[in-house]
Amino acid sequence: MKTIDTKGLTCPRPLIMLKEGLQEAAEGEELRVITDNETSLKNMLNYLRDQGAETEVNSVGKVHTISTTRTHGTLSGEDPFLYCETSAVRNNYVVCVKSDKMGGGDPDLGKLLMEIFLDNLKLQEHLPTHVILYNAGVKLAMKDSQVCSSLSELEELGCRIMLCGTCIDHYGLQYEIGVGMISNMVTITETLAAAGHVVYP
């Protein structure tokens, strides 16, 4: 059984995590989704209903657990953001990092600026749903990176750190990853297409 813990998160993040969990699950696999947000609970139940999935909800205080099963066949193409309130969708954004430096001038300055940017990103009132790292940007997620801890903190706050698998292979960094999940261009493209807006530092 796959468990998706969205406690402390608000729309659209729980819906994004639910969709990703469904995509990763095998047909017929059971999923359990945990939330402590009433709006997210309603939105996720509506999304699952439109996917043709049967659901059961168990509530203990303010914590709700949705039990469901990955339906057979292809998932509906419905965008999960459509199930969120307009204000939540407007606040949805993705940060896309294509280099381990910010800007094209002095490389040492560029590394410092990127470090400051990612350190301050976790302090924002509205966090990005994803930070996508590709090309030389994947180097930021390595164990010896100066910003690995900042990315880990973002991940702990519910932001998904996605690494381009082709880029990881190109640089030979498969065994040096310190944070994030390896993804592919199909998922990266879908994530960017669904974003309210994309930030390129």
MIMI-859842 format. One record per residue (C-alpha): x, y, z; residue number from 1; residue in three letters. Coordinates in nm, 3 decimals, m for minus. Example, Ala and Ser with C-alpha at 12.3 -4.5 7.8 and 13.67 -1.06 7.14 Angstrom:
% residues 2
<lomar><X>1.230</X><Y>m0.450</Y><Z>0.780</Z><num>1</num><residuo>ALA</residuo></lomar>
<lomar><X>1.367</X><Y>m0.106</Y><Z>0.714</Z><num>2</num><residuo>SER</residuo></lomar>
//
This chain:
% residues 201
<lomar><X>0.000</X><Y>0.000</Y><Z>0.000</Z><num>1</num><residuo>MET</residuo></lomar>
<lomar><X>0.134</X><Y>0.343</Y><Z>m0.098</Z><num>2</num><residuo>LYS</residuo></lomar>
<lomar><X>0.092</X><Y>0.623</Y><Z>0.160</Z><num>3</num><residuo>THR</residuo></lomar>
<lomar><X>0.083</X><Y>0.990</Y><Z>0.056</Z><num>4</num><residuo>ILE</residuo></lomar>
<lomar><X>0.118</X><Y>1.222</Y><Z>0.355</Z><num>5</num><residuo>ASP</residuo></lomar>
<lomar><X>m0.002</X><Y>1.576</Y><Z>0.277</Z><num>6</num><residuo>THR</residuo></lomar>
<lomar><X>m0.048</X><Y>1.700</Y><Z>0.634</Z><num>7</num><residuo>LYS</residuo></lomar>
<lomar><X>0.035</X><Y>2.070</Y><Z>0.669</Z><num>8</num><residuo>GLY</residuo></lomar>
<lomar><X>m0.001</X><Y>2.132</Y><Z>0.296</Z><num>9</num><residuo>LEU</residuo></lomar>
<lomar><X>m0.270</X><Y>2.328</Y><Z>0.115</Z><num>10</num><residuo>THR</residuo></lomar>
<lomar><X>m0.408</X><Y>2.313</Y><Z>m0.237</Z><num>11</num><residuo>CYS</residuo></lomar>
<lomar><X>m0.270</X><Y>2.258</Y><Z>m0.495</Z><num>12</num><residuo>PRO</residuo></lomar>
<lomar><X>0.019</X><Y>2.060</Y><Z>m0.342</Z><num>13</num><residuo>ARG</residuo></lomar>
<lomar><X>m0.191</X><Y>1.770</Y><Z>m0.202</Z><num>14</num><residuo>PRO</residuo></lomar>
<lomar><X>m0.359</X><Y>1.727</Y><Z>m0.541</Z><num>15</num><residuo>LEU</residuo></lomar>
<lomar><X>m0.024</X><Y>1.729</Y><Z>m0.721</Z><num>16</num><residuo>ILE</residuo></lomar>
<lomar><X>0.111</X><Y>1.465</Y><Z>m0.483</Z><num>17</num><residuo>MET</residuo></lomar>
<lomar><X>m0.205</X><Y>1.258</Y><Z>m0.527</Z><num>18</num><residuo>LEU</residuo></lomar>
<lomar><X>m0.181</X><Y>1.269</Y><Z>m0.907</Z><num>19</num><residuo>LYS</residuo></lomar>
<lomar><X>0.189</X><Y>1.175</Y><Z>m0.897</Z><num>20</num><residuo>GLU</residuo></lomar>
<lomar><X>0.111</X><Y>0.892</Y><Z>m0.654</Z><num>21</num><residuo>GLY</residuo></lomar>
<lomar><X>m0.159</X><Y>0.758</Y><Z>m0.885</Z><num>22</num><residuo>LEU</residuo></lomar>
<lomar><X>0.074</X><Y>0.777</Y><Z>m1.185</Z><num>23</num><residuo>GLN</residuo></lomar>
<lomar><X>0.345</X><Y>0.584</Y><Z>m1.001</Z><num>24</num><residuo>GLU</residuo></lomar>
<lomar><X>0.108</X><Y>0.319</Y><Z>m0.860</Z><num>25</num><residuo>ALA</residuo></lomar>
<lomar><X>0.038</X><Y>m0.009</Y><Z>m1.034</Z><num>26</num><residuo>ALA</residuo></lomar>
<lomar><X>m0.316</X><Y>m0.080</Y><Z>m1.148</Z><num>27</num><residuo>GLU</residuo></lomar>
<lomar><X>m0.516</X><Y>m0.217</Y><Z>m0.857</Z><num>28</num><residuo>GLY</residuo></lomar>
<lomar><X>m0.265</X><Y>m0.095</Y><Z>m0.599</Z><num>29</num><residuo>GLU</residuo></lomar>
<lomar><X>m0.414</X><Y>0.050</Y><Z>m0.281</Z><num>30</num><residuo>GLU</residuo></lomar>
<lomar><X>m0.332</X><Y>0.408</Y><Z>m0.184</Z><num>31</num><residuo>LEU</residuo></lomar>
<lomar><X>m0.379</X><Y>0.594</Y><Z>0.141</Z><num>32</num><residuo>ARG</residuo></lomar>
<lomar><X>m0.380</X><Y>0.974</Y><Z>0.140</Z><num>33</num><residuo>VAL</residuo></lomar>
<lomar><X>m0.353</X><Y>1.168</Y><Z>0.467</Z><num>34</num><residuo>ILE</residuo></lomar>
<lomar><X>m0.459</X><Y>1.533</Y><Z>0.503</Z><num>35</num><residuo>THR</residuo></lomar>
<lomar><X>m0.544</X><Y>1.775</Y><Z>0.782</Z><num>36</num><residuo>ASP</residuo></lomar>
<lomar><X>m0.705</X><Y>2.030</Y><Z>0.553</Z><num>37</num><residuo>ASN</residuo></lomar>
<lomar><X>m1.081</X><Y>2.021</Y><Z>0.492</Z><num>38</num><residuo>GLU</residuo></lomar>
<lomar><X>m1.059</X><Y>2.197</Y><Z>0.156</Z><num>39</num><residuo>THR</residuo></lomar>
<lomar><X>m0.787</X><Y>1.962</Y><Z>0.032</Z><num>40</num><residuo>SER</residuo></lomar>
<lomar><X>m0.995</X><Y>1.666</Y><Z>0.147</Z><num>41</num><residuo>LEU</residuo></lomar>
<lomar><X>m1.294</X><Y>1.783</Y><Z>m0.056</Z><num>42</num><residuo>LYS</residuo></lomar>
<lomar><X>m1.082</X><Y>1.863</Y><Z>m0.361</Z><num>43</num><residuo>ASN</residuo></lomar>
<lomar><X>m0.903</X><Y>1.527</Y><Z>m0.357</Z><num>44</num><residuo>MET</residuo></lomar>
<lomar><X>m1.229</X><Y>1.336</Y><Z>m0.317</Z><num>45</num><residuo>LEU</residuo></lomar>
<lomar><X>m1.374</X><Y>1.523</Y><Z>m0.616</Z><num>46</num><residuo>ASN</residuo></lomar>
<lomar><X>m1.062</X><Y>1.447</Y><Z>m0.820</Z><num>47</num><residuo>TYR</residuo></lomar>
<lomar><X>m1.071</X><Y>1.076</Y><Z>m0.731</Z><num>48</num><residuo>LEU</residuo></lomar>
<lomar><X>m1.444</X><Y>1.059</Y><Z>m0.809</Z><num>49</num><residuo>ARG</residuo></lomar>
<lomar><X>m1.381</X><Y>1.195</Y><Z>m1.158</Z><num>50</num><residuo>ASP</residuo></lomar>
<lomar><X>m1.106</X><Y>0.934</Y><Z>m1.201</Z><num>51</num><residuo>GLN</residuo></lomar>
<lomar><X>m1.369</X><Y>0.666</Y><Z>m1.137</Z><num>52</num><residuo>GLY</residuo></lomar>
<lomar><X>m1.204</X><Y>0.561</Y><Z>m0.810</Z><num>53</num><residuo>ALA</residuo></lomar>
<lomar><X>m1.396</X><Y>0.440</Y><Z>m0.508</Z><num>54</num><residuo>GLU</residuo></lomar>
<lomar><X>m1.297</X><Y>0.608</Y><Z>m0.183</Z><num>55</num><residuo>THR</residuo></lomar>
<lomar><X>m1.336</X><Y>0.559</Y><Z>0.190</Z><num>56</num><residuo>GLU</residuo></lomar>
<lomar><X>m1.258</X><Y>0.831</Y><Z>0.445</Z><num>57</num><residuo>VAL</residuo></lomar>
<lomar><X>m1.154</X><Y>0.773</Y><Z>0.806</Z><num>58</num><residuo>ASN</residuo></lomar>
<lomar><X>m1.128</X><Y>1.086</Y><Z>1.024</Z><num>59</num><residuo>SER</residuo></lomar>
<lomar><X>m0.962</X><Y>1.120</Y><Z>1.362</Z><num>60</num><residuo>VAL</residuo></lomar>
<lomar><X>m0.999</X><Y>1.475</Y><Z>1.487</Z><num>61</num><residuo>GLY</residuo></lomar>
<lomar><X>m0.877</X><Y>1.704</Y><Z>1.210</Z><num>62</num><residuo>LYS</residuo></lomar>
<lomar><X>m0.674</X><Y>1.434</Y><Z>1.036</Z><num>63</num><residuo>VAL</residuo></lomar>
<lomar><X>m0.846</X><Y>1.254</Y><Z>0.747</Z><num>64</num><residuo>HIS</residuo></lomar>
<lomar><X>m0.728</X><Y>0.941</Y><Z>0.569</Z><num>65</num><residuo>THR</residuo></lomar>
<lomar><X>m0.858</X><Y>0.862</Y><Z>0.221</Z><num>66</num><residuo>ILE</residuo></lomar>
<lomar><X>m0.833</X><Y>0.498</Y><Z>0.115</Z><num>67</num><residuo>SER</residuo></lomar>
<lomar><X>m0.862</X><Y>0.425</Y><Z>m0.256</Z><num>68</num><residuo>THR</residuo></lomar>
<lomar><X>m0.734</X><Y>0.196</Y><Z>m0.528</Z><num>69</num><residuo>THR</residuo></lomar>
<lomar><X>m0.553</X><Y>0.286</Y><Z>m0.849</Z><num>70</num><residuo>ARG</residuo></lomar>
<lomar><X>m0.811</X><Y>0.241</Y><Z>m1.121</Z><num>71</num><residuo>THR</residuo></lomar>
<lomar><X>m0.748</X><Y>0.030</Y><Z>m1.427</Z><num>72</num><residuo>HIS</residuo></lomar>
<lomar><X>m0.662</X><Y>0.199</Y><Z>m1.753</Z><num>73</num><residuo>GLY</residuo></lomar>
<lomar><X>m0.527</X><Y>0.546</Y><Z>m1.827</Z><num>74</num><residuo>THR</residuo></lomar>
<lomar><X>m0.588</X><Y>0.827</Y><Z>m1.581</Z><num>75</num><residuo>LEU</residuo></lomar>
<lomar><X>m0.817</X><Y>1.107</Y><Z>m1.690</Z><num>76</num><residuo>SER</residuo></lomar>
<lomar><X>m0.633</X><Y>1.404</Y><Z>m1.836</Z><num>77</num><residuo>GLY</residuo></lomar>
<lomar><X>m0.812</X><Y>1.641</Y><Z>m1.599</Z><num>78</num><residuo>GLU</residuo></lomar>
<lomar><X>m0.569</X><Y>1.894</Y><Z>m1.454</Z><num>79</num><residuo>ASP</residuo></lomar>
<lomar><X>m0.573</X><Y>1.868</Y><Z>m1.071</Z><num>80</num><residuo>PRO</residuo></lomar>
<lomar><X>m0.541</X><Y>2.247</Y><Z>m1.047</Z><num>81</num><residuo>PHE</residuo></lomar>
<lomar><X>m0.895</X><Y>2.275</Y><Z>m1.181</Z><num>82</num><residuo>LEU</residuo></lomar>
<lomar><X>m1.014</X><Y>2.134</Y><Z>m0.849</Z><num>83</num><residuo>TYR</residuo></lomar>
<lomar><X>m0.854</X><Y>2.414</Y><Z>m0.649</Z><num>84</num><residuo>CYS</residuo></lomar>
<lomar><X>m0.991</X><Y>2.755</Y><Z>m0.571</Z><num>85</num><residuo>GLU</residuo></lomar>
<lomar><X>m0.878</X><Y>3.034</Y><Z>m0.805</Z><num>86</num><residuo>THR</residuo></lomar>
<lomar><X>m0.657</X><Y>3.194</Y><Z>m0.539</Z><num>87</num><residuo>SER</residuo></lomar>
<lomar><X>m0.472</X><Y>2.869</Y><Z>m0.482</Z><num>88</num><residuo>ALA</residuo></lomar>
<lomar><X>m0.410</X><Y>2.820</Y><Z>m0.854</Z><num>89</num><residuo>VAL</residuo></lomar>
<lomar><X>m0.284</X><Y>3.177</Y><Z>m0.886</Z><num>90</num><residuo>ARG</residuo></lomar>
<lomar><X>m0.025</X><Y>3.110</Y><Z>m0.615</Z><num>91</num><residuo>ASN</residuo></lomar>
<lomar><X>0.096</X><Y>2.791</Y><Z>m0.784</Z><num>92</num><residuo>ASN</residuo></lomar>
<lomar><X>0.440</X><Y>2.820</Y><Z>m0.938</Z><num>93</num><residuo>TYR</residuo></lomar>
<lomar><X>0.742</X><Y>2.609</Y><Z>m1.028</Z><num>94</num><residuo>VAL</residuo></lomar>
<lomar><X>1.107</X><Y>2.710</Y><Z>m0.999</Z><num>95</num><residuo>VAL</residuo></lomar>
<lomar><X>1.314</X><Y>2.581</Y><Z>m1.290</Z><num>96</num><residuo>CYS</residuo></lomar>
<lomar><X>1.695</X><Y>2.585</Y><Z>m1.246</Z><num>97</num><residuo>VAL</residuo></lomar>
<lomar><X>1.913</X><Y>2.515</Y><Z>m1.549</Z><num>98</num><residuo>LYS</residuo></lomar>
<lomar><X>2.255</X><Y>2.599</Y><Z>m1.402</Z><num>99</num><residuo>SER</residuo></lomar>
<lomar><X>2.446</X><Y>2.579</Y><Z>m1.075</Z><num>100</num><residuo>ASP</residuo></lomar>
<lomar><X>2.502</X><Y>2.956</Y><Z>m1.108</Z><num>101</num><residuo>LYS</residuo></lomar>
<lomar><X>2.271</X><Y>3.256</Y><Z>m1.129</Z><num>102</num><residuo>MET</residuo></lomar>
<lomar><X>2.342</X><Y>3.488</Y><Z>m1.420</Z><num>103</num><residuo>GLY</residuo></lomar>
<lomar><X>2.612</X><Y>3.476</Y><Z>m1.683</Z><num>104</num><residuo>GLY</residuo></lomar>
<lomar><X>2.885</X><Y>3.695</Y><Z>m1.533</Z><num>105</num><residuo>GLY</residuo></lomar>
<lomar><X>3.148</X><Y>3.607</Y><Z>m1.277</Z><num>106</num><residuo>ASP</residuo></lomar>
<lomar><X>3.112</X><Y>3.231</Y><Z>m1.193</Z><num>107</num><residuo>PRO</residuo></lomar>
<lomar><X>3.197</X><Y>3.273</Y><Z>m0.822</Z><num>108</num><residuo>ASP</residuo></lomar>
<lomar><X>2.940</X><Y>3.550</Y><Z>m0.791</Z><num>109</num><residuo>LEU</residuo></lomar>
<lomar><X>2.689</X><Y>3.336</Y><Z>m0.980</Z><num>110</num><residuo>GLY</residuo></lomar>
<lomar><X>2.732</X><Y>3.048</Y><Z>m0.735</Z><num>111</num><residuo>LYS</residuo></lomar>
<lomar><X>2.690</X><Y>3.285</Y><Z>m0.438</Z><num>112</num><residuo>LEU</residuo></lomar>
<lomar><X>2.375</X><Y>3.438</Y><Z>m0.585</Z><num>113</num><residuo>LEU</residuo></lomar>
<lomar><X>2.221</X><Y>3.095</Y><Z>m0.645</Z><num>114</num><residuo>MET</residuo></lomar>
<lomar><X>2.302</X><Y>2.992</Y><Z>m0.289</Z><num>115</num><residuo>GLU</residuo></lomar>
<lomar><X>2.133</X><Y>3.308</Y><Z>m0.152</Z><num>116</num><residuo>ILE</residuo></lomar>
<lomar><X>1.832</X><Y>3.263</Y><Z>m0.380</Z><num>117</num><residuo>PHE</residuo></lomar>
<lomar><X>1.761</X><Y>2.903</Y><Z>m0.277</Z><num>118</num><residuo>LEU</residuo></lomar>
<lomar><X>1.823</X><Y>2.984</Y><Z>0.089</Z><num>119</num><residuo>ASP</residuo></lomar>
<lomar><X>1.561</X><Y>3.261</Y><Z>0.071</Z><num>120</num><residuo>ASN</residuo></lomar>
<lomar><X>1.315</X><Y>3.059</Y><Z>m0.135</Z><num>121</num><residuo>LEU</residuo></lomar>
<lomar><X>1.210</X><Y>2.853</Y><Z>0.166</Z><num>122</num><residuo>LYS</residuo></lomar>
<lomar><X>1.114</X><Y>3.172</Y><Z>0.351</Z><num>123</num><residuo>LEU</residuo></lomar>
<lomar><X>0.849</X><Y>3.275</Y><Z>0.098</Z><num>124</num><residuo>GLN</residuo></lomar>
<lomar><X>0.485</X><Y>3.287</Y><Z>0.206</Z><num>125</num><residuo>GLU</residuo></lomar>
<lomar><X>0.389</X><Y>3.079</Y><Z>m0.099</Z><num>126</num><residuo>HIS</residuo></lomar>
<lomar><X>0.640</X><Y>2.805</Y><Z>m0.174</Z><num>127</num><residuo>LEU</residuo></lomar>
<lomar><X>0.682</X><Y>2.657</Y><Z>m0.519</Z><num>128</num><residuo>PRO</residuo></lomar>
<lomar><X>0.513</X><Y>2.323</Y><Z>m0.579</Z><num>129</num><residuo>THR</residuo></lomar>
<lomar><X>0.830</X><Y>2.196</Y><Z>m0.748</Z><num>130</num><residuo>HIS</residuo></lomar>
<lomar><X>1.192</X><Y>2.291</Y><Z>m0.797</Z><num>131</num><residuo>VAL</residuo></lomar>
<lomar><X>1.307</X><Y>2.134</Y><Z>m1.124</Z><num>132</num><residuo>ILE</residuo></lomar>
<lomar><X>1.681</X><Y>2.098</Y><Z>m1.178</Z><num>133</num><residuo>LEU</residuo></lomar>
<lomar><X>1.816</X><Y>2.022</Y><Z>m1.525</Z><num>134</num><residuo>TYR</residuo></lomar>
<lomar><X>2.141</X><Y>2.052</Y><Z>m1.720</Z><num>135</num><residuo>ASN</residuo></lomar>
<lomar><X>2.413</X><Y>2.179</Y><Z>m1.480</Z><num>136</num><residuo>ALA</residuo></lomar>
<lomar><X>2.139</X><Y>2.266</Y><Z>m1.230</Z><num>137</num><residuo>GLY</residuo></lomar>
<lomar><X>2.133</X><Y>1.903</Y><Z>m1.113</Z><num>138</num><residuo>VAL</residuo></lomar>
<lomar><X>2.475</X><Y>1.962</Y><Z>m0.952</Z><num>139</num><residuo>LYS</residuo></lomar>
<lomar><X>2.298</X><Y>2.172</Y><Z>m0.687</Z><num>140</num><residuo>LEU</residuo></lomar>
<lomar><X>2.132</X><Y>1.858</Y><Z>m0.550</Z><num>141</num><residuo>ALA</residuo></lomar>
<lomar><X>2.456</X><Y>1.669</Y><Z>m0.493</Z><num>142</num><residuo>MET</residuo></lomar>
<lomar><X>2.575</X><Y>1.576</Y><Z>m0.143</Z><num>143</num><residuo>LYS</residuo></lomar>
<lomar><X>2.869</X><Y>1.817</Y><Z>m0.153</Z><num>144</num><residuo>ASP</residuo></lomar>
<lomar><X>2.663</X><Y>2.111</Y><Z>m0.286</Z><num>145</num><residuo>SER</residuo></lomar>
<lomar><X>2.648</X><Y>2.430</Y><Z>m0.080</Z><num>146</num><residuo>GLN</residuo></lomar>
<lomar><X>2.270</X><Y>2.442</Y><Z>m0.131</Z><num>147</num><residuo>VAL</residuo></lomar>
<lomar><X>2.186</X><Y>2.075</Y><Z>m0.067</Z><num>148</num><residuo>CYS</residuo></lomar>
<lomar><X>2.061</X><Y>2.161</Y><Z>0.283</Z><num>149</num><residuo>SER</residuo></lomar>
<lomar><X>1.840</X><Y>2.443</Y><Z>0.151</Z><num>150</num><residuo>SER</residuo></lomar>
<lomar><X>1.686</X><Y>2.209</Y><Z>m0.104</Z><num>151</num><residuo>LEU</residuo></lomar>
<lomar><X>1.632</X><Y>1.948</Y><Z>0.170</Z><num>152</num><residuo>SER</residuo></lomar>
<lomar><X>1.448</X><Y>2.206</Y><Z>0.380</Z><num>153</num><residuo>GLU</residuo></lomar>
<lomar><X>1.226</X><Y>2.294</Y><Z>0.084</Z><num>154</num><residuo>LEU</residuo></lomar>
<lomar><X>1.153</X><Y>1.925</Y><Z>0.036</Z><num>155</num><residuo>GLU</residuo></lomar>
<lomar><X>1.059</X><Y>1.888</Y><Z>0.402</Z><num>156</num><residuo>GLU</residuo></lomar>
<lomar><X>0.817</X><Y>2.179</Y><Z>0.360</Z><num>157</num><residuo>LEU</residuo></lomar>
<lomar><X>0.637</X><Y>1.990</Y><Z>0.083</Z><num>158</num><residuo>GLY</residuo></lomar>
<lomar><X>0.814</X><Y>2.117</Y><Z>m0.228</Z><num>159</num><residuo>CYS</residuo></lomar>
<lomar><X>0.902</X><Y>1.840</Y><Z>m0.474</Z><num>160</num><residuo>ARG</residuo></lomar>
<lomar><X>1.265</X><Y>1.849</Y><Z>m0.592</Z><num>161</num><residuo>ILE</residuo></lomar>
<lomar><X>1.283</X><Y>1.694</Y><Z>m0.939</Z><num>162</num><residuo>MET</residuo></lomar>
<lomar><X>1.610</X><Y>1.603</Y><Z>m1.109</Z><num>163</num><residuo>LEU</residuo></lomar>
<lomar><X>1.646</X><Y>1.545</Y><Z>m1.483</Z><num>164</num><residuo>CYS</residuo></lomar>
<lomar><X>1.751</X><Y>1.181</Y><Z>m1.516</Z><num>165</num><residuo>GLY</residuo></lomar>
<lomar><X>1.917</X><Y>1.236</Y><Z>m1.856</Z><num>166</num><residuo>THR</residuo></lomar>
<lomar><X>2.126</X><Y>1.516</Y><Z>m1.704</Z><num>167</num><residuo>CYS</residuo></lomar>
<lomar><X>2.225</X><Y>1.303</Y><Z>m1.404</Z><num>168</num><residuo>ILE</residuo></lomar>
<lomar><X>2.345</X><Y>1.031</Y><Z>m1.643</Z><num>169</num><residuo>ASP</residuo></lomar>
<lomar><X>2.528</X><Y>1.283</Y><Z>m1.863</Z><num>170</num><residuo>HIS</residuo></lomar>
<lomar><X>2.731</X><Y>1.418</Y><Z>m1.571</Z><num>171</num><residuo>TYR</residuo></lomar>
<lomar><X>2.776</X><Y>1.074</Y><Z>m1.410</Z><num>172</num><residuo>GLY</residuo></lomar>
<lomar><X>2.623</X><Y>1.182</Y><Z>m1.080</Z><num>173</num><residuo>LEU</residuo></lomar>
<lomar><X>2.403</X><Y>0.879</Y><Z>m1.008</Z><num>174</num><residuo>GLN</residuo></lomar>
<lomar><X>2.578</X><Y>0.803</Y><Z>m0.678</Z><num>175</num><residuo>TYR</residuo></lomar>
<lomar><X>2.626</X><Y>1.160</Y><Z>m0.557</Z><num>176</num><residuo>GLU</residuo></lomar>
<lomar><X>2.260</X><Y>1.268</Y><Z>m0.516</Z><num>177</num><residuo>ILE</residuo></lomar>
<lomar><X>2.187</X><Y>1.424</Y><Z>m0.180</Z><num>178</num><residuo>GLY</residuo></lomar>
<lomar><X>1.827</X><Y>1.539</Y><Z>m0.224</Z><num>179</num><residuo>VAL</residuo></lomar>
<lomar><X>1.536</X><Y>1.508</Y><Z>m0.466</Z><num>180</num><residuo>GLY</residuo></lomar>
<lomar><X>1.394</X><Y>1.245</Y><Z>m0.696</Z><num>181</num><residuo>MET</residuo></lomar>
<lomar><X>1.512</X><Y>1.150</Y><Z>m1.043</Z><num>182</num><residuo>ILE</residuo></lomar>
<lomar><X>1.246</X><Y>1.224</Y><Z>m1.301</Z><num>183</num><residuo>SER</residuo></lomar>
<lomar><X>1.208</X><Y>1.214</Y><Z>m1.677</Z><num>184</num><residuo>ASN</residuo></lomar>
<lomar><X>1.125</X><Y>1.474</Y><Z>m1.940</Z><num>185</num><residuo>MET</residuo></lomar>
<lomar><X>0.766</X><Y>1.352</Y><Z>m1.976</Z><num>186</num><residuo>VAL</residuo></lomar>
<lomar><X>0.689</X><Y>1.428</Y><Z>m1.611</Z><num>187</num><residuo>THR</residuo></lomar>
<lomar><X>0.893</X><Y>1.749</Y><Z>m1.617</Z><num>188</num><residuo>ILE</residuo></lomar>
<lomar><X>0.704</X><Y>1.870</Y><Z>m1.922</Z><num>189</num><residuo>THR</residuo></lomar>
<lomar><X>0.367</X><Y>1.788</Y><Z>m1.764</Z><num>190</num><residuo>GLU</residuo></lomar>
<lomar><X>0.466</X><Y>1.969</Y><Z>m1.444</Z><num>191</num><residuo>THR</residuo></lomar>
<lomar><X>0.574</X><Y>2.282</Y><Z>m1.630</Z><num>192</num><residuo>LEU</residuo></lomar>
<lomar><X>0.263</X><Y>2.280</Y><Z>m1.848</Z><num>193</num><residuo>ALA</residuo></lomar>
<lomar><X>0.036</X><Y>2.257</Y><Z>m1.543</Z><num>194</num><residuo>ALA</residuo></lomar>
<lomar><X>0.213</X><Y>2.532</Y><Z>m1.346</Z><num>195</num><residuo>ALA</residuo></lomar>
<lomar><X>0.046</X><Y>2.867</Y><Z>m1.287</Z><num>196</num><residuo>GLY</residuo></lomar>
<lomar><X>0.378</X><Y>3.024</Y><Z>m1.380</Z><num>197</num><residuo>HIS</residuo></lomar>
<lomar><X>0.743</X><Y>2.926</Y><Z>m1.397</Z><num>198</num><residuo>VAL</residuo></lomar>
<lomar><X>1.034</X><Y>3.112</Y><Z>m1.231</Z><num>199</num><residuo>VAL</residuo></lomar>
<lomar><X>1.381</X><Y>3.089</Y><Z>m1.388</Z><num>200</num><residuo>TYR</residuo></lomar>
<lomar><X>1.645</X><Y>3.231</Y><Z>m1.149</Z><num>201</num><residuo>PRO</residuo></lomar>
//
